[in-house]
Amino acid sequence: MRNLLTVLLLVFPLSVLAMDEKCLLSKYEEYAAAQVNWQKDLTELITLNNTELKEVADLYLNDQLLLIQKSVMAVTMLLDLSPEKLESTKAINQWLKLEESDDNELAKQSAAYNQVLEKYKANKKREPHKNGDKLREIMRTKIISSKDFKVLYSNFSDKVRVINNTVCSAI
């Protein structure tokens, strides 16, 4: 009987942690999906009336999608390896604060993460796109003040608010 009780006490906390890990990962994946949709919708809004900016907008979209992919991979790995590095009691956009050393450690653990990290680093080092300044100018002067942008941003914010209200036990 005593052995059974010991086993139950050991197994039960592990199953709760596994459940919490699954909930936290699901929550972060939902956030990532909302980010992907936001980035795609924003890119579509930019290029709708500024077709000459499609190339640079798509380039920046792909940069953002890569960053989102990297973040999901990092959260997935950290939940398994070092859950204390995730600030899962905070708003979801504040969970992940990786130092370069953290990125490098994750890259050692996963060839796939290393590949994404190397592509991310290469993107950061590339020459600025010739229309990058024009895109930023259009964003400041036309897009951000538009009703369509405000609707998109409001919808994204509402989705993130719902995700933040999902309750998982912090690890």
Buried (B, 14 or more C-beta within 10 A) or exposed (E): EEEEEEEEEEEEEEEEBEEBBEBBBEBBBBBBBBBBBBBEBBBEBBBEEBEEBBBBBEBBBBBBBBBBBBBBBBBBBBBEEEBEBBEBEEEBEEBBEBEEEBBEBBBEEBEEBBEBBEBBEEBEEEEEBEBBEBBEEBBEEEBEEEEBBEEBBEBBEEBBEEBBEEEBEEB
